[in-house]
Amino acid sequence: MDKNYHFEPELLIDLINSLKRLPGIGVRSARRIAYYLLQHDLKSASRLSSSLAKAVENLRNCKGCNGFTDHDLCYICSNNLRDNKLLCIVESPTDQNSLELSHGYKGLYYIIMGRVSPLNGIGPRELSFQRILDRATDGIVEEVIIATSFTAEGETTAQFLVSMLSEHNIKTTRLARGVPAGSELEYIDAGTIAWALVDRREVV
């Protein structure tokens, strides 16, 4: 916390520091949010606190896709209408949401919950790539669709996945290049994602 605000109560400083950990929230935005909630919307502040506490306590990783759920399997993994011969690999739950909103994919998912980043010490082991391989070689999956982002780290992640899967002769495809280079899936419109799925390319 900068020294210009040393007069603020420790509890308020702690709240601001917690808020600024959120993506896209700097210290000024965190301070505005904290003051707004405490000054104008105590009911929402209490509801936010309660909802967050319940989510932290009750949500866990789905045994199928590794996403968040309050059951052993999430809604998608437990839906018998999904095509279990298709497995789409995404980096995050927000990427999964983007693909679902495109209405162009009816298979199952595996959510990595990150991406390979050698500079930060994050590799296949840290991201539990073995679980992906176990899913892909379960005798049911016929095609793995790699839908990592087209950033440098997303491409590195895709390369590791292709290398791992190719050793087991698993059909592996990549989203078409309709998705702009350097893009995160969550910021791409649904139509572009739907086309990228339809026009996906096999990788070897």
Secondary structure, 3 states (H helix, E strand, C coil): CCHHHCCCCHHHHHHHHHHCCCCCCCHHHHHHHHHHHHHHCHHHHHHHHHHHHHHHHHCEECCCCCCEECCCCCCCCCCCCCEEEEEEEECCHHHHHHHHHCCCCCEEEEECCCCCEHHHCECCCCCCHHHHHHHHCCCCCCEEEECCCCCHHHHHHHHHHHHHHHCCCCEEEECCCCCCCCCCHHHCCHHHHHHHHHCCEECC
